[in-house]
């Protein structure tokens, strides 16, 4: 499946920003599942490219001149191997046993994980956990923020993909299963579906398997990965700091499409 992406993030400030720095994890990597056909970033000035501690492609954007708005754009196309259920890489899974402030498991989450998995630590057990969390935490925008922890979202009995992912990470790590947060894009034929997305990968039998709590999916057939980390803060596509500016408004526009030629080829 070939996917084309158009992702624009616009910041507008009440006053002039004297200087800002943005950390961009907006560039997908080649892997067993995805082949990057073309990709480019449109930025207000050149950015420095490097690898972060988790192997993600990180661009550091320094805007030293005063500005009252900022536009960050990513565009490209990627071929997804729909037949591949798991991915292998050279990164050790052991760091992904660590809890963070956002993914710390409280007693309620630990008991929930044990209830669904018991002594099992296999893929079927984690699929049951995924569906259990989806039922316990229905998709409910507006009741959480980017600072909401897994325990808080679970107690609220709702949240968005970030909260679902954090709750799954808390449960999996409480079971001593390495698991990592994934940011990226999801193709959906529903035009109202949010294309920017987050899900989880867990380490089982020497490979990373995907678990999308929000959509109840355990096969990453329509998922395009951007970055991984211990939680949202490690993997979010855009994260930054600024001096000055006062109030801020942020607007993100994400389009994930499957080219018409690909659709026609599938129908033949």
N, C-alpha and C positions, 0 to 999 in steps of 0.2 A: 504494500500500500504506500503510495506516494502522498505526502502531506505538504502543503504550502502554509507558511506561517507569516503573519503580519502582526507585530506587537509594538504598539506605541504607548509610551508612558510620558505623561505631561505633568509637570509641576508648575503651579503658579503661586506666587508669594504676594502677601499684602504690601511688603516693603522690599527694597533691594537687598539681595543676598550679597554679602561682601566676597565670600568664597565658599565653595562647596566641594565635597569629595563623594563620589558614588562608587560603590562596589557592585559590579555587574556580572552576574552569572547568567548570561543570556545567549551563550554559544554552546550548542550541542556537540557531543563528541562521537567519533566513530566507535562502534561496538559491534558485538555479534548480532544485535537486534536492529541497529540503525546505521544507515549509510548517508552521510551528509553530502547532498548533491551540490548545493551552493548555500552560502550564508554570509551575511554582512550586517554590521552595525552602522547606523547613521547617528553620529554624536556631534555635539557642538564644538568639540576640539579632540585632538588625538588622545587615545587612552593607552595605558601600558598594560600589555597582556602578560599573564603569568599563570602558574598553577597554584591553587590553594592547598592546604594540608590534606584534603580529601581527593585530590586529583582533578577537581573541576577547573575548567577554563575560566579564569577571573580577569576581567578588565577593570583597571583602576582609573577612574575619570576624575581629574582635577580641573575644576573651573575656577581660575584665579581672578577673573574679571567680574565686576559687579553685574548682577543679572536679576531680573524679576520673574523669569520663567525658564524652564528647562525641558527640552524634548529629547527623549531617548528612544531610538527605534531599532528593532531587530527584524530582519526579513530573510526568508530563505525557503529551501525545500529539502526534505529528508525522506528517504525510502525506509519503510518499516518492514521488517521480516515478521509477518503475522504468525508464522509457524513456530517460532522459537518461544518457549515458555520460560526459560531461565537464562541468566547471563553469568559468564565467568569473568573474573578479572584478577589482577595480581595483588590487589589491596587486601590486607589482613582484615578479617571480620571482627577481630577481638575488640577494637576500639568502639564498635557499635553495640557493645554490652553496657556502655556507660550511660547512666541517667544524666539528664540536665534539669535545670529548673523547670523547663516546659514539659518534660517527659517523665518527671518523678512519679512513680507509682505509689499511691496511697493504699490503705487497706482495702478499700472498695474495689479498686482496679485489680489488685493482686487476687482477691477472691473471685472476681469476675473471670480473670484469666484461668484460674484453677478450675472453676466451674465448667468452662467450655473445653478445656484441654486435658484436665486431669494430669495423668502421668505421660501423656502423649506429647511428642515434640516433632510431629511430622506435618506435611503440607495439609492433609485433610483436617487435622486439628486446628491449624491456623486459619483455614477457610471457614470452619465453624466459628472461630473467634471473630473473624471479619464480619460474618453475617450477624452474629450476636451484637457486636458493637453498632452495626447499622440499624438494628431494631431498637437498641437501647438509646441511641443518639441520632434521632432523625435529622436530616438536613434542615437546619433552621438558621437562616442568615439573620444577623443583627443582634444575637444574644451574647456573642463573644467578641473579643478583639484580638489583635496580634499578640498581646501579652497574656492572654488567657492560658492557664496551664491545662494539662491533660486531666488532672483531678478536678479542676474547677468546671471544665466543659462536661465531664462525665456526670458531675453532680447536677448540672443544669439540664441534663438529659437532652442535649442538642448541640448543634454547632455546624461548622462548615468543613471543607476538606482538610484544612490545616488541623482543626481540632480532632477530626476522625483519625488522622495520621498520628498525631501526638498520643492519643489514647491507645492506638494499636502498638506504638513503640513502647509505651509504658508497660503494657501487658506482656508483650513479647520479651522484653528485657527482664521482667520479673520472673519469667520462665527460663531465663538464661539462654534465650535464643537471640543472637545478634540481629539487629534490625536497624535500617537507616531510612531517613526521610528523603523523599524524592520530589523535586519540583520539575514542572514541565508543562506540556500541553496535552489536551485530550480532544480527539476528533469526535464530534457528535453530529448526527443529522438533524438534531433539534437546535434550531437557530438560537433559542433562548438559553441554551446550556452554556455555562461558564467554561470558556476554552482554556484559560489558565488554570492549572490544576496541581494537586499534590496527592501523593500516595506513598506507599511503603514498600520496601524490599526486605525480605528476611532471608537469612543464610541457612540453607537446608541442604544436606548431602553435597556440600562442596560447590554450591551455586547460589545466586541471588534469585529469589522468586518474588513476584509482585503481588501486592494485596491492596486493592482499591476499595476501601470501606464505603466511601460515599456512593459508589455505583455498584457495589457488590460484584466486582470483577477480580478474578484471579489469573487472568491471562492478559498481558499488556499489548493487545492487538492494535489498539488505536492510541497508545500512549507514546509521546515523544519526550525523552528525558533530557533535561537541561543540567541538573546538578543534584548532588547527594550530600548529606551531612547528618549530624546527630539530631538536629531539629530544624525548624523553620529558619532560625537565624543563620544557620550555616549554609542554607541552600536557596534562600529566597532570591528571585531574579534581580531585584534592585534593592539596595540598602545603602543609606548614606548619612552624611552629617553636613551641617552648614553653619555659617556664622551670619547672624542677622536674618532678615526676611520676614519676621513676625509670623502671622498666620499662614497656613499652607493649604492649598487644595491640590489633590492628586487625582488624575483621571487616567485609567488604563483602557486601551482598546486592543482587543486580541481577536484575530480571525484565524481559524484553523480550517483549511479547506482541502478537499480531495479533488484534484483536477478532473475536469470532465472526461478527458481522454482515458484516465485510469478507470473511471466509472464505466465507460463504454466497453473497455477491454474486459472488465469483470463480467459484463452482461453477455458477452459473446460466447 
